[in-house]
């Protein structure tokens, strides 16, 4: 059963249940108990790549590994909801500082 697999998780989102949607429209919610947590998505990717367990990793981190066959999508007929990313910085931060410029580039 999927919930009993060896899961790895990002600490900030580990308490959120997973809502899988099958291509037929069926929805399955699970709440796995990860055996290892990290607060770094790149570390999560490296751990999964090393075989430490199953992880939900940002697609941009694993795309090359999937293309080369070094990693695989475990449930290709199922998807998870997209997540939103927010950035916040102090009002006194420079309007054209590096962080602001990086965020502008990411949104384009």
C-alpha positions as CSV (number, residue, x, y, z in Angstrom):
1,X,0.0,0.0,0.0
2,X,1.3,3.4,-1.0
3,X,1.0,4.9,2.5
4,X,3.4,2.3,3.9
5,X,6.2,3.0,1.5
6,X,9.4,4.6,2.8
7,X,8.6,8.3,2.4
8,X,10.9,11.3,2.5
9,X,9.3,14.8,3.0
10,X,10.0,18.5,3.1
11,X,9.5,19.6,6.7
12,X,7.4,22.6,6.0
13,X,4.7,20.6,4.1
14,X,5.1,17.1,5.8
15,X,1.8,17.5,7.7
16,X,-0.3,18.2,4.6
17,X,-2.2,15.1,3.3
18,X,-1.5,14.2,-0.3
19,X,-4.4,14.5,-2.7
20,X,-3.7,12.2,-5.7
21,X,-5.9,12.6,-8.8
22,X,-6.0,9.8,-11.4
23,X,-6.4,10.6,-15.1
24,X,-9.9,9.1,-14.8
25,X,-10.8,11.7,-12.2
26,X,-10.7,9.5,-9.2
27,X,-9.2,11.2,-6.1
28,X,-7.3,9.4,-3.3
29,X,-6.1,11.2,-0.2
30,X,-3.3,9.7,1.9
31,X,-1.3,10.8,4.9
32,X,2.0,9.0,4.8
33,X,4.4,9.1,7.8
34,X,7.9,10.0,6.4
35,X,10.9,8.3,8.0
36,X,13.1,11.2,7.1
37,X,12.5,15.0,6.8
38,X,14.5,17.8,5.3
39,X,13.8,21.5,4.8
40,X,15.8,21.6,1.5
41,X,14.2,20.5,-1.8
42,X,17.6,19.8,-3.3
43,X,18.6,17.6,-0.4
44,X,15.2,15.8,-0.8
45,X,16.1,15.2,-4.5
46,X,19.6,13.9,-3.6
47,X,18.1,11.5,-0.9
48,X,15.5,10.1,-3.4
49,X,18.2,9.8,-6.1
50,X,20.3,7.8,-3.7
51,X,17.4,5.4,-3.0
52,X,16.6,6.6,0.5
53,X,12.9,6.6,-0.2
54,X,9.9,7.9,-2.2
55,X,9.7,11.7,-2.4
56,X,7.6,14.4,-4.1
57,X,10.2,16.5,-5.6
58,X,9.9,19.7,-7.7
59,X,9.8,18.7,-11.3
60,X,12.6,21.1,-12.4
61,X,15.0,19.3,-10.0
62,X,14.3,15.8,-11.3
63,X,13.6,16.4,-15.0
64,X,17.1,15.5,-16.2
65,X,17.2,12.4,-14.0
66,X,13.8,11.3,-15.5
67,X,15.0,11.9,-19.0
68,X,18.2,9.9,-18.5
69,X,16.3,7.1,-16.7
70,X,18.2,7.6,-13.4
71,X,14.9,8.3,-11.7
72,X,11.3,7.4,-12.5
73,X,7.8,8.8,-11.9
74,X,6.3,6.1,-9.7
75,X,2.7,6.7,-10.4
76,X,2.5,8.3,-13.9
77,X,-1.3,8.1,-14.2
78,X,-1.7,10.2,-11.0
79,X,-1.0,13.9,-10.4
80,X,-0.9,16.1,-7.3
81,X,-2.2,19.7,-7.2
82,X,0.2,22.4,-8.1
83,X,1.5,24.6,-5.3
84,X,1.9,28.3,-5.1
85,X,5.1,30.0,-4.2
86,X,5.2,33.4,-2.5
87,X,8.0,35.8,-1.8
88,X,8.0,38.6,0.8
89,X,10.7,41.1,1.7
90,X,10.8,44.2,3.8
91,X,9.4,47.4,2.5
92,X,12.8,49.1,2.8
93,X,14.5,46.5,0.5
94,X,15.9,48.1,-2.7
95,X,13.4,48.0,-5.5
96,X,16.0,46.8,-8.0
97,X,18.0,44.6,-5.6
98,X,19.2,41.2,-6.6
99,X,16.2,39.3,-5.0
100,X,13.7,41.6,-6.7
101,X,15.5,41.1,-10.1
102,X,15.6,37.3,-9.6
103,X,11.9,37.2,-8.8
104,X,11.1,39.3,-11.9
105,X,13.1,36.9,-14.0
106,X,11.3,33.9,-12.6
107,X,7.8,35.4,-13.2
108,X,8.5,36.0,-16.9
